[in-house]
Amino acid sequence: MTLVTYGTGEKDDPWQLKTPPLSSDFLAWKELSADPPRLVVQVGKTQLSYQLRALDDAARMLEAHGGWMELGNADEGKPVKPGSLEAWARDEGNPVGGYYGLRKGYRGRFANYVAPVLELLGRVELEHKPRGNRVRAL
């Protein structure tokens, strides 16, 4: 259901996506040459980045979880709902031992931007309600 207008996921041809409630547009692309490789998200003038491995790690975690998981979107520094995708993406027990986000002060909102990329790649099913969206592995 993610609306993609164009894009290959490269910097010069980014994916054009919508947030889970379909209320905001954003661009995303892979930077394989970065250290570590990253997924870059451009929201208006704000740029966020996450470790690219998050795509595989989150898909594996959701597959092991076996059912729907709340997204739990939150900015960095704000509390997150336990058991949500956002909580997992910050947890010291995840494969990277904490935040997947790379830019301090902008490491949150993982579920809001990474889940639509996973949906685009055919790895998850994502709800698109105004609030309280969930995700599950395919």
DACORSUL-V726091 format. One record per residue. N is the residue number from 1. PHI is phi in radians with two decimals (999 if undefined). NEAR is the number of other ideal C-beta (glycine too) atoms within 12 Angstrom. Layout:
n;phi;near
N;PHI;NEAR
N;PHI;NEAR
This chain:
n;phi;near
1;999;20
2;-0.98;34
3;-1.60;22
4;-2.03;24
5;-1.50;15
6;-2.95;16
7;2.11;23
8;-1.85;15
9;1.52;26
10;-1.74;17
11;-0.98;22
12;-1.49;12
13;-2.63;16
14;-1.21;28
15;-1.24;33
16;-1.90;25
17;-2.16;37
18;-2.16;29
19;-1.14;32
20;-0.89;39
21;-1.32;23
22;1.11;22
23;-1.73;18
24;-2.43;22
25;-1.64;23
26;-2.69;37
27;-1.90;33
28;-2.52;43
29;-2.69;32
30;-1.67;31
31;-2.10;25
32;-1.25;16
33;-1.45;12
34;-1.24;19
35;-2.16;11
36;-1.39;18
37;-0.93;20
38;-2.37;28
39;-1.80;45
40;-1.79;34
41;-2.15;42
42;-1.99;25
43;-2.11;25
44;1.06;11
45;-1.63;8
46;-1.60;19
47;-2.04;25
48;-2.05;34
49;-2.56;34
50;-2.30;43
51;-1.02;33
52;-1.06;30
53;-1.06;25
54;-1.00;43
55;-1.08;34
56;-1.26;23
57;-1.09;29
58;-1.16;44
59;-1.09;30
60;-1.12;20
61;-1.09;33
62;-1.14;35
63;-1.10;20
64;-1.17;15
65;-1.10;21
66;1.45;11
67;-2.68;14
68;-1.22;20
69;-2.31;35
70;-1.14;30
71;-1.26;42
72;1.20;32
73;-0.92;35
74;-2.85;25
75;-1.20;21
76;-1.02;25
77;1.55;15
78;-1.64;15
79;-1.12;15
80;-2.11;28
81;-1.28;20
82;-1.01;15
83;1.42;18
84;-1.61;32
85;-1.05;46
86;-1.08;41
87;-1.10;28
88;-1.06;37
89;-1.23;45
90;-2.06;34
91;-1.27;24
92;-1.14;12
93;-1.54;13
94;-1.35;24
95;-1.02;22
96;-1.81;26
97;1.27;13
98;2.59;21
99;-1.05;31
100;-1.44;40
101;-1.14;35
102;-1.85;30
103;-1.82;22
104;-0.94;13
105;1.58;15
106;-2.30;25
107;-1.56;30
108;-1.47;35
109;1.10;38
110;-0.90;45
111;-1.12;43
112;-1.22;39
113;-1.94;47
114;-1.38;51
115;-1.03;50
116;-1.10;46
117;-1.18;42
118;-1.06;41
119;-1.13;38
120;-0.99;31
121;-1.37;26
122;1.34;15
123;-1.75;27
124;-2.46;35
125;-1.84;25
126;-2.24;40
127;-1.36;27
128;-2.33;24
129;-1.61;16
130;-1.04;11
131;-2.62;16
132;1.16;19
133;-1.27;34
134;-2.25;30
135;-2.45;42
136;-2.63;27
137;-1.23;27
138;-1.67;14
